[in-house]
Amino acid sequence: MNTFSFTILAVFCLASGSEWAPLGAEFVVPPECAGRAVQDPNLTCPPGWTQYGTRIQDVKDCGMTHCFSPGRFDKATIQDCANYCAASNGCALFSYAPECGDENHYLHRKADGSKGPTTVCTLHNANDMTINDDYMGPNQIMCVPAPQSTIPPPAPQGPCGQVVNAQGAPAAASYGFPNEDVKDCGQLNCFSGDRFNKRTLQECYDYCDANNCLVFTFAEPGGDENHPNDYVCTTHGPNDITINSEHGPNQTMCRNLRLLGADVQPKRAFNLQMTRFAKQNGLKIAGAALMSLAAVAYVVMKRRQKPEYEMVLDPQNEDLI
């Protein structure tokens, strides 16, 4: 491994505490979680609490504590997490993932120095309950106190949740984060008239569904930087749904629920995985990068230094002189 490769590896190891595995288009399931990183249909909120949102939705932040606070990783059961929320002033919502259930924290380093599968318990206050991630899994649930059970769970996220099929049922859900994009023109020629004659997200969905597309994007005038004066509807087939760029400033990307279920994790190219990792761990990455650069500088400096003496072998007796 060359110095540059070592530096890059060191940055991510130090930044992640060896808990993350952002190596490729999807987060890699470590061997310790093989066969366990799946959704458990029996995971439910404990007595006195009720489910909030769907099993795969999430409030995308670390809530009331630091992202790597020990209190997030020492709750053995969902009841322990519920008790932690109830005892924390201002907690209105908690999410809980059993071991191997949170793709961001499959493994965690414990107090004794060992590393293994971990549970994750995250608390949120009343001002931090907006669902903004359509996939956090593979095995997580959000719960609120039972008295709030009369409040219906949020509708499918964002504008996509307003799209319906011919029977009036929800037909689309968001795919990826705001302004993420599949960077090409999809099923049509880039300047096809059918990309620019849809005036609503519903019309874009109708065209998508009629052409068996899995993912579609829609932007009103001012929303697509490449076509600022136009409505733009782009549809993508089954081999063209990997998110590989960010595009805006105001574009909506949805999945066609008839062909791509809400439980299917969005596919992301490596560069987008790194962007997500960096946004959530910016300070840790910056610190790790500085440490790695300092280590590289030290190695380079030592290599340039000449030794104070040299060991030479006497050819007659091979003793050091």
Backbone bond lengths (Angstrom), bond angles and torsions (degrees), N, CA, C in turn:
res aa  C-N    CA-C-N  psi(-1)  N-CA   C-N-CA  omega(-1)  CA-C   N-CA-C  phi
1 M - - - 1.466 - - 1.524 108.06 -
2 N 1.348 117.58 128.14 1.452 119.27 -179.74 1.524 110.54 -79.08
3 T 1.357 115.86 172.49 1.462 120.50 -175.36 1.506 111.89 -62.09
4 F 1.347 116.38 -40.38 1.463 119.64 -179.32 1.525 111.26 -63.14
5 S 1.345 115.54 -45.67 1.468 118.96 179.90 1.522 110.66 -62.74
6 F 1.332 115.63 -40.82 1.456 119.17 178.67 1.525 111.03 -61.53
7 T 1.350 115.99 -40.45 1.460 119.98 179.74 1.516 111.14 -61.98
8 I 1.333 116.67 -46.68 1.458 120.28 179.98 1.519 110.79 -61.19
9 L 1.336 116.30 -44.29 1.455 120.06 179.30 1.518 110.57 -62.85
10 A 1.329 116.22 -41.48 1.459 120.10 -179.00 1.513 111.22 -63.53
11 V 1.337 117.16 -39.45 1.461 120.72 179.74 1.517 110.38 -57.06
12 F 1.341 116.75 -48.56 1.452 119.08 -175.83 1.518 112.48 -75.73
13 C 1.311 118.15 -31.77 1.462 119.54 176.66 1.519 110.63 -67.10
14 L 1.358 115.92 -44.65 1.447 119.34 -179.67 1.516 110.69 -68.42
15 A 1.320 116.00 -40.59 1.459 119.58 -177.90 1.508 111.95 -66.91
16 S 1.305 116.90 -32.02 1.463 119.33 -173.30 1.510 113.56 -96.73
17 G 1.310 118.90 -13.00 1.455 119.14 -172.88 1.518 110.80 63.03
18 S 1.342 115.53 24.32 1.466 122.90 -178.12 1.516 112.40 60.20
19 E 1.359 116.09 26.76 1.458 119.10 179.74 1.514 111.40 -98.02
20 W 1.320 117.33 -29.29 1.451 121.63 -177.27 1.517 109.23 -94.49
21 A 1.324 116.28 160.34 1.454 120.47 174.66 1.523 110.07 -138.61
22 P 1.363 118.55 62.32 1.460 120.50 -175.95 1.514 111.23 -81.78
23 L 1.330 118.00 67.08 1.454 121.67 -175.19 1.524 109.41 -117.57
24 G 1.314 116.94 80.42 1.449 119.89 178.54 1.503 111.16 124.77
25 A 1.328 115.85 -168.06 1.451 120.11 -173.63 1.522 112.35 -68.80
26 E 1.304 118.78 -24.75 1.457 121.53 179.01 1.526 108.42 -129.20
27 F 1.334 116.34 159.83 1.450 118.65 175.15 1.526 108.90 -66.15
28 V 1.316 116.06 132.20 1.454 121.36 -174.71 1.524 109.68 -80.22
29 V 1.319 116.30 131.00 1.465 121.05 176.19 1.526 108.04 -79.99
30 P 1.348 118.19 120.04 1.458 119.97 -178.33 1.524 111.26 -70.36
31 P 1.329 117.58 160.06 1.479 120.38 -179.11 1.520 112.60 -55.93
32 E 1.337 116.91 -33.38 1.469 119.42 -178.74 1.529 112.52 -63.52
33 C 1.339 116.14 -20.29 1.468 119.92 -177.99 1.527 112.14 -109.63
34 A 1.321 116.56 10.36 1.470 119.54 -179.23 1.530 109.82 -57.58
35 G 1.320 116.04 126.58 1.450 121.35 179.64 1.514 114.70 79.49
36 R 1.327 117.73 -5.91 1.460 121.03 -177.66 1.527 112.26 -108.34
37 A 1.331 117.35 -17.52 1.465 121.89 -177.06 1.525 110.07 -83.44
38 V 1.314 115.69 62.76 1.462 122.66 -179.18 1.528 108.53 -136.88
39 Q 1.322 116.17 159.21 1.456 120.42 -179.95 1.523 110.48 -74.39
40 D 1.324 115.37 132.05 1.461 121.99 178.09 1.526 108.32 -99.82
41 P 1.327 119.12 112.02 1.468 120.64 -177.93 1.522 112.94 -65.81
42 N 1.329 117.22 -14.47 1.461 120.32 -178.82 1.528 113.10 -90.13
43 L 1.340 116.78 -1.77 1.466 119.50 177.85 1.530 108.95 -75.05
44 T 1.317 116.95 115.79 1.465 122.10 -178.50 1.522 109.33 -134.07
45 C 1.319 116.04 164.07 1.456 120.35 176.59 1.531 109.10 -69.47
46 P 1.331 117.33 149.44 1.465 120.29 -178.37 1.522 111.23 -73.89
47 P 1.324 118.28 169.12 1.468 121.39 178.22 1.530 110.93 -53.62
48 G 1.336 115.70 137.17 1.459 120.43 -179.48 1.521 113.42 90.55
49 W 1.334 116.46 -2.43 1.462 121.06 -179.35 1.524 109.02 -130.95
50 T 1.314 116.32 155.45 1.457 120.28 179.88 1.526 109.94 -134.15
51 Q 1.321 116.52 152.78 1.469 121.86 -175.62 1.527 111.11 -66.04
52 Y 1.330 115.48 143.11 1.462 123.20 179.97 1.526 107.86 -120.77
53 G 1.332 116.29 120.92 1.454 119.04 -176.42 1.519 111.18 73.15
54 T 1.331 116.38 -164.10 1.454 120.85 178.23 1.520 109.58 -95.84
55 R 1.327 115.50 171.39 1.467 120.01 -176.95 1.521 113.19 -63.40
56 I 1.308 118.91 -21.54 1.465 119.93 -175.23 1.520 112.63 -109.30
57 Q 1.352 118.09 0.30 1.455 119.60 178.20 1.524 110.12 -86.48
58 D 1.362 114.51 163.50 1.459 118.35 -173.74 1.526 109.99 -157.54
59 V 1.321 115.12 155.18 1.455 121.95 166.33 1.520 105.80 -93.83
60 K 1.324 116.79 110.12 1.458 121.17 -165.10 1.535 112.30 -82.23
61 D 1.305 116.81 72.98 1.462 121.94 168.17 1.520 107.31 -164.56
62 C 1.315 116.36 -177.83 1.465 120.13 -175.23 1.523 112.67 -93.74
63 G 1.332 116.06 5.30 1.450 119.60 172.15 1.512 115.25 71.60
64 M 1.320 116.00 -137.58 1.459 122.52 -170.94 1.519 113.54 -82.05
65 T 1.323 118.24 -6.96 1.464 121.02 -179.14 1.522 110.43 -124.59
66 H 1.314 116.45 168.90 1.459 121.91 173.98 1.529 108.98 -63.51
67 C 1.326 116.05 148.78 1.466 120.07 -175.85 1.524 112.77 -55.79
68 F 1.319 117.26 -31.96 1.464 119.88 -177.22 1.530 111.58 -113.10
69 S 1.333 115.88 26.20 1.461 120.51 175.58 1.524 109.87 -62.16
70 P 1.335 118.11 133.43 1.477 120.13 179.75 1.522 112.85 -55.37
71 G 1.353 116.58 -30.15 1.450 119.74 -178.37 1.514 114.10 -64.24
72 R 1.325 117.53 -16.56 1.464 119.96 178.03 1.526 111.93 -80.06
73 F 1.326 117.28 -18.64 1.463 120.15 -169.07 1.530 114.30 -119.12
74 D 1.334 117.87 8.06 1.469 118.64 -176.58 1.527 112.92 -115.69
75 K 1.328 117.01 17.02 1.460 120.19 179.09 1.526 108.93 -96.87
76 A 1.325 115.85 108.10 1.468 120.51 -172.73 1.517 112.82 -70.51
77 T 1.348 117.35 -29.57 1.461 120.40 -176.78 1.525 110.01 -131.81
78 I 1.321 116.13 164.95 1.462 120.00 177.42 1.529 110.47 -66.49
79 Q 1.323 117.54 -28.70 1.469 119.91 176.08 1.522 110.32 -65.93
80 D 1.334 117.02 -39.15 1.470 120.48 176.59 1.520 110.26 -60.49
81 C 1.337 116.41 -40.78 1.463 120.80 179.64 1.530 110.08 -66.19
82 A 1.335 117.11 -42.41 1.460 121.27 177.79 1.528 110.86 -61.17
83 N 1.331 116.94 -42.03 1.467 120.84 178.72 1.530 110.58 -64.16
84 Y 1.335 116.19 -37.79 1.465 121.76 178.85 1.526 109.77 -63.14
85 C 1.334 116.51 -42.79 1.464 120.60 178.17 1.525 110.30 -64.90
86 A 1.324 116.40 -46.94 1.465 120.43 -177.42 1.526 112.09 -61.17
87 A 1.337 116.09 -31.04 1.465 120.55 -178.35 1.526 112.62 -88.25
88 S 1.331 117.18 -5.44 1.465 121.11 -177.01 1.525 109.31 -100.47
89 N 1.312 116.67 119.86 1.459 121.71 -177.18 1.533 111.35 -59.04
90 G 1.320 115.72 123.16 1.462 120.05 177.34 1.508 115.16 94.06
91 C 1.334 118.87 -6.92 1.466 120.40 -178.43 1.523 109.55 -71.39
92 A 1.341 116.54 125.68 1.462 121.78 -179.22 1.522 112.59 -118.50
93 L 1.314 116.22 -10.35 1.465 121.06 -174.73 1.517 108.23 -158.46
94 F 1.318 116.81 141.59 1.461 119.06 171.69 1.522 109.57 -134.50
95 S 1.316 114.82 151.45 1.466 120.70 170.54 1.517 107.90 -115.68
96 Y 1.324 115.48 146.56 1.462 120.00 -178.00 1.519 109.49 -138.39
97 A 1.313 115.82 133.34 1.458 122.21 174.14 1.522 108.38 -124.49
98 P 1.328 118.63 125.27 1.472 120.21 173.28 1.524 110.07 -65.15
99 E 1.324 116.83 178.18 1.467 120.19 178.55 1.524 110.33 -54.51
100 C 1.333 115.51 134.30 1.464 123.63 178.88 1.532 112.53 69.86
101 G 1.344 117.14 16.89 1.455 119.80 -177.93 1.507 115.32 -98.09
102 D 1.336 118.13 -15.79 1.469 122.29 -177.77 1.524 108.70 -111.23
103 E 1.336 116.41 114.81 1.459 120.59 -176.31 1.529 112.86 -61.58
104 N 1.337 117.34 -22.78 1.459 120.22 179.51 1.521 112.60 -81.53
105 H 1.311 116.40 -19.83 1.467 120.46 -175.88 1.520 110.18 -141.45
106 Y 1.309 116.88 60.67 1.466 118.60 175.44 1.525 110.26 -60.97
107 L 1.344 116.14 -41.16 1.473 120.76 -177.91 1.519 109.35 -122.76
108 H 1.335 115.98 156.16 1.459 120.13 177.75 1.531 108.78 -149.19
109 R 1.340 115.44 142.15 1.462 119.87 179.31 1.528 109.24 -80.91
110 K 1.315 115.88 127.39 1.454 121.28 -175.17 1.520 111.16 -90.90
111 A 1.334 115.80 173.94 1.461 121.04 -175.81 1.524 112.03 -60.80
112 D 1.333 117.38 -31.62 1.461 120.02 -178.81 1.529 112.81 -83.35
113 G 1.325 116.90 4.28 1.462 120.82 178.10 1.510 114.52 93.70
114 S 1.326 117.66 -13.62 1.459 119.97 179.20 1.530 109.86 -77.38
115 K 1.307 115.33 161.15 1.464 120.10 -179.09 1.515 108.50 -128.46
116 G 1.316 116.46 134.64 1.451 119.58 -179.26 1.509 111.79 -163.43
117 P 1.334 117.28 -178.90 1.462 121.31 178.95 1.522 111.20 -56.45
118 T 1.327 116.17 144.27 1.453 119.77 -175.30 1.523 111.76 -133.39
119 T 1.322 115.25 151.78 1.456 120.96 167.48 1.528 107.66 -85.43
120 V 1.342 116.98 160.24 1.470 120.88 178.58 1.527 108.64 -136.58
121 C 1.326 115.59 124.54 1.462 123.08 -179.96 1.523 108.24 -122.44
122 T 1.323 118.39 118.72 1.459 122.72 -176.45 1.521 109.52 -122.97
123 L 1.344 116.49 131.10 1.454 122.57 -178.03 1.525 110.73 -104.98
124 H 1.335 117.01 144.46 1.460 122.20 177.87 1.524 109.82 -134.09
125 N 1.344 115.82 143.26 1.462 118.87 175.98 1.522 110.21 -90.18
126 A 1.330 116.42 179.92 1.468 121.16 -173.79 1.513 112.93 -65.67
127 N 1.325 118.31 -20.86 1.465 121.57 178.97 1.521 112.52 -90.15
128 D 1.325 116.25 3.63 1.470 120.71 -175.16 1.529 109.04 -135.35
129 M 1.336 115.14 57.33 1.466 119.99 -177.31 1.529 112.04 -122.85
130 T 1.327 116.62 11.10 1.459 119.83 -178.63 1.519 110.32 -78.74
131 I 1.308 116.94 119.67 1.464 121.19 178.23 1.524 108.87 -71.05
132 N 1.316 117.13 121.80 1.461 120.72 -176.16 1.523 112.60 -135.48
133 D 1.312 116.63 16.43 1.460 121.41 176.92 1.528 106.84 -140.64
134 D 1.320 116.19 120.94 1.457 120.16 -177.23 1.521 113.19 -85.76
135 Y 1.333 117.38 -6.50 1.465 118.13 175.81 1.521 109.37 -144.81
136 M 1.315 115.99 113.77 1.459 121.40 168.64 1.508 105.78 -139.27
137 G 1.274 115.78 112.39 1.450 117.95 -175.18 1.517 110.08 -159.23
138 P 1.305 111.52 -155.96 1.462 128.86 14.98 1.532 115.28 -86.34
139 N 1.350 118.14 -6.24 1.465 118.39 -172.34 1.518 109.40 -144.30
140 Q 1.325 116.32 86.14 1.458 121.96 -178.04 1.521 109.38 -141.67
141 I 1.324 116.45 153.31 1.465 121.61 176.87 1.523 108.53 -140.64
142 M 1.340 117.17 146.10 1.460 122.64 174.73 1.526 108.89 -109.76
143 C 1.330 116.44 141.59 1.467 121.25 -175.97 1.520 110.25 -134.61
144 V 1.333 115.58 146.77 1.459 123.45 172.80 1.528 108.02 -128.01
145 P 1.332 117.45 159.83 1.470 119.28 178.76 1.520 111.50 -56.81
146 A 1.312 116.89 142.92 1.468 122.52 -175.76 1.523 114.30 -55.73
147 P 1.359 121.30 -34.40 1.467 118.78 178.59 1.515 114.29 -56.07
148 Q 1.349 117.48 -21.76 1.454 121.30 178.29 1.525 111.72 -87.45
149 S 1.328 116.55 5.55 1.452 119.11 -174.67 1.523 112.66 -64.47
150 T 1.361 117.06 -18.09 1.461 119.26 177.51 1.515 111.74 -74.41
151 I 1.333 116.98 -14.74 1.458 120.63 178.01 1.523 107.88 -82.90
152 P 1.319 119.16 120.20 1.468 119.84 -177.53 1.514 110.90 -65.73
153 P 1.328 117.52 147.81 1.461 119.95 176.71 1.512 110.04 -62.58
154 P 1.334 117.83 156.08 1.461 120.52 -178.31 1.519 111.83 -57.51
155 A 1.315 115.54 148.16 1.458 120.53 174.05 1.518 108.87 -67.15
156 P 1.335 118.35 162.00 1.454 119.51 174.59 1.527 110.79 -46.55
157 Q 1.338 116.19 138.61 1.444 121.72 -165.26 1.523 114.95 -59.94
158 G 1.335 114.82 137.17 1.450 122.02 167.38 1.525 114.34 66.85
159 P 1.326 116.34 -165.85 1.465 121.60 -177.45 1.530 113.06 -59.14
160 C 1.320 117.86 -30.79 1.466 119.92 -178.41 1.528 111.00 -58.32
161 G 1.330 117.31 -31.35 1.448 120.86 -178.22 1.514 114.10 -68.18
162 Q 1.334 117.38 -11.86 1.465 120.80 179.42 1.528 111.99 -89.11
163 V 1.318 117.07 -7.61 1.462 121.38 -177.77 1.527 109.29 -81.15
164 V 1.338 116.72 134.80 1.458 120.60 -178.88 1.523 110.34 -128.60
165 N 1.335 115.57 160.40 1.462 120.37 175.88 1.528 110.00 -91.55
166 A 1.328 116.43 -171.91 1.460 120.44 -175.75 1.524 111.99 -63.66
167 Q 1.324 117.27 -23.50 1.464 121.49 179.90 1.532 112.37 -89.53
168 G 1.325 116.28 -0.76 1.455 120.40 179.90 1.505 114.78 84.85
169 A 1.323 117.74 7.06 1.467 121.74 179.89 1.528 110.24 -89.00
170 P 1.347 117.51 152.29 1.469 119.62 176.82 1.522 110.87 -52.92
171 A 1.321 116.24 132.39 1.462 120.53 -173.02 1.515 113.57 -121.50
172 A 1.331 117.56 -7.57 1.467 119.96 -176.55 1.519 109.37 -144.68
173 A 1.317 115.93 158.09 1.461 123.08 173.90 1.517 107.22 -146.13
174 S 1.321 116.06 155.81 1.458 118.78 -176.62 1.524 110.61 -62.75
175 Y 1.306 115.45 151.16 1.470 123.21 -179.71 1.516 106.55 -129.16
176 G 1.324 116.47 110.10 1.459 119.90 -177.53 1.518 111.77 84.18
177 F 1.328 115.60 -176.70 1.446 123.04 -179.25 1.525 110.27 -90.42
178 P 1.345 118.09 163.83 1.463 120.22 -179.31 1.529 112.46 -52.11
179 N 1.326 114.76 131.59 1.468 124.20 176.46 1.520 114.33 68.23
180 E 1.342 118.05 10.52 1.459 118.26 166.12 1.528 107.94 -74.22
181 D 1.340 116.06 157.87 1.459 117.93 -169.50 1.524 110.76 -152.81
182 V 1.340 114.93 154.10 1.462 122.24 165.91 1.522 105.57 -95.96
183 K 1.315 116.33 111.77 1.469 120.61 -165.65 1.528 112.49 -82.12
184 D 1.303 117.51 73.80 1.459 122.92 167.94 1.519 106.88 -166.02
185 C 1.316 116.95 -176.65 1.465 120.93 -174.72 1.523 112.79 -94.78
186 G 1.337 116.82 7.40 1.440 121.04 172.32 1.508 115.25 69.99
187 Q 1.314 115.70 -137.77 1.461 121.73 -173.46 1.530 113.08 -75.56
188 L 1.325 117.23 -12.49 1.460 120.70 -174.86 1.520 111.87 -116.09
189 N 1.312 115.24 163.09 1.460 121.03 168.85 1.526 108.32 -61.57
190 C 1.322 116.69 144.75 1.462 120.62 -174.80 1.524 113.13 -54.84
191 F 1.329 117.62 -30.93 1.459 120.36 -176.84 1.529 111.94 -112.55
192 S 1.320 116.30 23.37 1.455 120.66 176.08 1.527 110.27 -63.93
193 G 1.325 115.96 138.16 1.457 119.74 179.78 1.513 113.22 -60.72
194 D 1.341 117.58 -27.66 1.457 120.78 -179.26 1.526 112.94 -68.63
195 R 1.322 117.41 -14.68 1.471 119.50 175.59 1.527 111.73 -79.84
196 F 1.329 117.07 -19.18 1.468 119.72 -169.89 1.531 113.87 -118.71
197 N 1.326 118.07 7.54 1.465 119.50 -178.02 1.524 113.82 -110.41
198 K 1.322 117.23 12.96 1.474 121.05 176.91 1.530 108.37 -99.03
199 R 1.323 116.61 125.71 1.463 119.72 -173.46 1.523 113.74 -100.20
200 T 1.310 117.66 -9.49 1.471 121.05 179.76 1.522 109.80 -139.09
201 L 1.319 114.90 161.94 1.460 120.49 176.03 1.525 109.93 -62.92
202 Q 1.333 117.00 -35.77 1.461 120.58 178.42 1.524 110.95 -62.44
203 E 1.333 117.60 -43.53 1.462 120.96 178.47 1.528 110.84 -63.35
204 C 1.332 115.94 -37.45 1.465 119.68 178.79 1.529 109.71 -65.54
205 Y 1.345 116.66 -42.84 1.460 119.53 177.07 1.526 111.06 -61.33
206 D 1.343 117.09 -45.82 1.461 120.52 -178.26 1.529 110.50 -56.91
207 Y 1.329 116.50 -41.38 1.466 120.39 178.91 1.531 109.86 -68.00
208 C 1.329 115.70 -41.64 1.464 120.61 178.29 1.524 110.53 -58.97
209 D 1.320 116.40 -51.05 1.460 119.90 -175.40 1.530 111.25 -64.49
210 A 1.328 117.00 -37.05 1.461 120.37 179.27 1.522 111.62 -65.13
211 N 1.347 116.38 -22.78 1.454 120.85 -178.84 1.531 112.17 -110.08
212 N 1.339 115.34 16.78 1.469 121.46 175.92 1.521 113.01 54.84
213 C 1.310 116.40 41.49 1.462 119.19 175.47 1.525 109.17 -85.34
214 L 1.326 116.39 153.05 1.460 121.41 -179.01 1.522 112.00 -96.32
215 V 1.338 116.36 -34.13 1.464 121.83 -176.46 1.525 108.39 -135.78
216 F 1.328 116.78 141.34 1.454 119.84 176.91 1.521 110.18 -140.41
217 T 1.323 116.46 150.66 1.458 122.53 175.76 1.512 109.14 -119.14
218 F 1.338 115.27 150.40 1.467 119.96 179.31 1.517 109.42 -143.68
219 A 1.311 115.90 136.57 1.466 121.82 176.52 1.519 109.05 -138.86
220 E 1.323 116.19 135.66 1.452 121.66 171.99 1.528 108.61 -82.78
221 P 1.345 118.24 169.76 1.468 119.52 178.01 1.525 111.50 -51.04
222 G 1.324 114.69 133.19 1.457 120.73 -176.22 1.511 113.74 91.46
223 G 1.335 117.44 -8.84 1.461 119.91 -176.44 1.505 114.76 -95.46
224 D 1.340 117.80 -21.52 1.468 122.06 -179.58 1.521 108.08 -112.77
225 E 1.324 115.80 114.57 1.468 119.89 -175.52 1.522 112.84 -62.66
226 N 1.332 117.52 -24.29 1.463 119.58 179.00 1.524 112.53 -81.72
227 H 1.338 116.41 -22.13 1.470 121.38 -178.61 1.524 108.27 -138.06
228 P 1.335 117.72 67.19 1.462 120.95 -170.78 1.524 114.96 -63.98
229 N 1.334 118.07 -19.55 1.461 120.28 -176.77 1.526 113.32 -101.21
230 D 1.340 116.84 5.61 1.457 120.25 -171.02 1.525 112.62 -122.74
231 Y 1.333 114.15 156.37 1.455 120.74 160.72 1.533 106.64 -78.56
232 V 1.336 117.23 136.27 1.460 120.01 -176.41 1.528 109.70 -132.12
233 C 1.331 116.06 122.32 1.467 123.24 177.23 1.520 107.86 -122.12
234 T 1.334 117.00 120.33 1.461 121.63 -178.02 1.526 108.84 -123.82
235 T 1.326 116.56 129.30 1.468 121.09 -178.08 1.525 110.21 -113.33
236 H 1.332 116.03 146.88 1.462 121.53 -175.57 1.524 110.47 -130.00
237 G 1.334 115.76 136.20 1.447 122.36 179.50 1.512 112.73 -86.35
238 P 1.332 118.02 -175.55 1.468 122.44 -172.40 1.519 114.76 -63.50
239 N 1.317 118.39 -25.22 1.464 120.69 -178.74 1.516 112.24 -97.38
240 D 1.330 116.85 13.62 1.464 119.97 -173.02 1.528 110.15 -142.13
241 I 1.332 116.93 54.87 1.468 119.67 -178.23 1.528 112.01 -127.16
242 T 1.335 117.72 16.50 1.468 120.61 177.89 1.519 109.58 -82.81
243 I 1.320 117.00 119.24 1.464 121.97 178.89 1.524 108.03 -70.36
244 N 1.333 116.57 124.26 1.465 119.09 -174.86 1.521 113.81 -137.84
245 S 1.329 118.45 11.79 1.463 119.83 177.95 1.516 109.46 -163.27
246 E 1.332 115.30 173.82 1.450 121.58 171.48 1.522 107.62 -116.75
247 H 1.326 116.81 137.77 1.460 120.57 -171.59 1.511 108.38 -147.38
248 G 1.310 117.07 137.62 1.452 119.18 -177.19 1.518 110.73 -164.85
249 P 1.324 114.09 -150.98 1.476 128.40 16.71 1.528 115.97 -87.96
250 N 1.329 117.89 -6.86 1.467 118.03 -176.95 1.523 109.20 -148.08
251 Q 1.307 115.86 82.46 1.455 122.39 -177.87 1.528 109.49 -125.10
252 T 1.318 116.38 144.08 1.462 122.48 179.01 1.521 109.27 -111.89
253 M 1.326 116.85 131.90 1.457 121.24 177.21 1.533 108.59 -119.12
254 C 1.327 116.06 126.20 1.459 121.92 -176.13 1.522 111.06 -125.60
255 R 1.304 115.67 157.54 1.460 122.31 171.72 1.521 108.99 -102.36
256 N 1.311 116.82 146.65 1.457 123.28 174.46 1.527 107.03 -85.20
257 L 1.325 117.51 106.66 1.458 120.92 -173.51 1.529 113.11 -63.87
258 R 1.304 117.46 -21.07 1.468 119.27 178.27 1.522 110.75 -66.05
259 L 1.335 116.95 -31.24 1.460 120.92 -175.20 1.528 113.78 -116.33
260 L 1.330 117.58 -16.13 1.460 121.10 -178.73 1.517 108.03 -138.50
261 G 1.332 115.96 100.54 1.454 121.25 -173.90 1.522 113.38 -62.06
262 A 1.328 115.25 156.77 1.462 121.10 -178.95 1.520 112.60 -65.47
263 D 1.355 117.17 -19.30 1.461 120.10 -178.20 1.522 112.93 -87.18
264 V 1.332 117.57 -0.12 1.469 120.95 -179.67 1.520 109.28 -85.68
265 Q 1.316 116.80 123.24 1.457 121.67 -178.58 1.525 110.73 -69.04
266 P 1.342 117.83 134.33 1.464 119.32 176.15 1.526 111.16 -58.26
267 K 1.324 115.43 141.59 1.457 120.38 176.21 1.521 108.36 -88.32
268 R 1.328 115.69 134.72 1.464 119.65 179.77 1.517 110.20 -129.73
269 A 1.325 115.42 140.96 1.459 120.62 174.23 1.522 108.70 -69.58
270 F 1.325 115.59 162.83 1.461 121.76 -175.82 1.529 111.75 -55.35
271 N 1.349 117.25 -42.76 1.459 119.54 -176.46 1.520 111.81 -63.90
272 L 1.342 118.01 -33.43 1.461 120.25 178.05 1.513 111.48 -73.30
273 Q 1.343 117.96 -33.40 1.465 120.57 174.95 1.518 109.93 -62.04
274 M 1.337 116.13 -41.67 1.456 119.31 179.95 1.519 111.39 -66.94
275 T 1.343 116.64 -37.20 1.453 120.27 178.29 1.520 110.43 -62.13
276 R 1.340 116.30 -45.22 1.462 120.40 178.92 1.521 110.34 -61.55
277 F 1.317 116.46 -45.56 1.464 121.17 179.64 1.521 110.52 -59.92
278 A 1.342 116.11 -44.73 1.458 120.59 -177.03 1.522 111.95 -65.36
279 K 1.335 117.43 -40.54 1.457 120.43 -178.86 1.514 111.43 -64.24
280 Q 1.333 116.99 -36.77 1.454 120.57 -177.54 1.518 112.81 -84.82
281 N 1.326 117.73 -15.66 1.473 120.75 -174.50 1.518 110.90 -134.94
282 G 1.346 116.78 33.96 1.457 121.13 -174.38 1.514 113.83 -54.21
283 L 1.342 116.90 -50.13 1.454 119.95 -176.94 1.519 111.55 -64.96
284 K 1.327 116.94 -40.52 1.464 119.65 179.92 1.519 110.39 -65.11
285 I 1.343 116.79 -39.70 1.460 119.77 179.84 1.523 110.54 -65.69
286 A 1.356 116.15 -43.15 1.455 119.19 -179.89 1.530 110.91 -60.45
287 G 1.330 115.79 -44.97 1.456 118.68 179.13 1.513 112.44 -64.83
288 A 1.325 116.22 -42.20 1.454 119.96 179.49 1.517 111.07 -65.55
289 A 1.346 116.64 -37.81 1.462 120.16 178.94 1.528 111.09 -62.98
290 L 1.336 116.15 -42.91 1.464 119.44 178.79 1.527 110.76 -63.26
291 M 1.330 116.39 -41.74 1.458 119.95 178.73 1.517 110.89 -63.46
292 S 1.344 116.87 -41.47 1.461 120.50 -178.99 1.517 111.43 -67.28
293 L 1.336 116.35 -41.92 1.461 119.91 178.36 1.530 110.76 -63.65
294 A 1.325 116.03 -39.38 1.465 118.61 177.28 1.525 111.01 -62.80
295 A 1.340 116.27 -39.50 1.460 120.01 179.05 1.522 110.97 -64.82
296 V 1.337 116.63 -42.25 1.465 120.16 178.52 1.519 110.70 -63.82
297 A 1.345 116.71 -42.72 1.467 120.21 179.40 1.524 110.68 -60.65
298 Y 1.329 116.40 -39.03 1.464 120.17 -179.94 1.524 110.62 -64.69
299 V 1.353 116.75 -43.80 1.459 120.89 179.59 1.520 110.59 -61.67
300 V 1.335 116.76 -45.34 1.467 120.78 179.97 1.518 110.62 -61.76
301 M 1.330 116.97 -42.48 1.464 120.94 -179.79 1.524 110.69 -62.77
302 K 1.333 117.32 -43.18 1.462 120.36 -179.13 1.526 111.10 -65.01
303 R 1.322 116.84 -36.32 1.459 119.35 -179.89 1.514 112.21 -67.97
304 R 1.327 115.65 -29.14 1.464 118.93 -178.26 1.526 112.65 -82.33
305 Q 1.319 116.29 -18.01 1.457 118.91 179.64 1.528 110.86 -72.83
306 K 1.325 117.71 135.82 1.473 122.24 177.26 1.522 109.49 -84.16
307 P 1.315 118.86 141.16 1.477 120.55 177.70 1.516 111.14 -65.52
308 E 1.339 115.64 148.71 1.456 120.69 -178.84 1.534 111.69 -71.61
309 Y 1.310 117.59 -22.57 1.453 120.56 178.09 1.510 107.78 -151.28
310 E 1.307 116.27 164.95 1.453 121.76 178.08 1.521 109.25 -124.02
311 M 1.324 115.52 141.42 1.452 120.06 175.84 1.522 108.16 -89.43
312 V 1.351 116.97 127.31 1.459 122.04 -177.68 1.521 108.85 -123.88
313 L 1.312 118.65 136.25 1.457 122.45 178.67 1.529 110.28 -90.99
314 D 1.368 116.14 131.88 1.465 120.98 171.54 1.510 108.34 -72.31
315 P 1.319 119.74 119.73 1.467 120.90 -176.80 1.523 113.70 -61.73
316 Q 1.364 118.89 -18.25 1.433 121.10 -176.93 1.543 111.62 -83.09
317 N 1.352 116.03 -46.41 1.466 118.16 -175.80 1.528 113.04 -121.63
318 E 1.317 117.34 2.32 1.458 124.74 178.15 1.526 112.27 55.88
319 D 1.372 117.34 22.31 1.442 120.24 172.43 1.516 109.57 -82.07
320 L 1.306 116.41 155.04 1.457 120.19 176.54 1.524 109.31 -76.69
321 I 1.303 116.01 137.22 1.472 120.03 177.01 1.521 108.73 -123.46
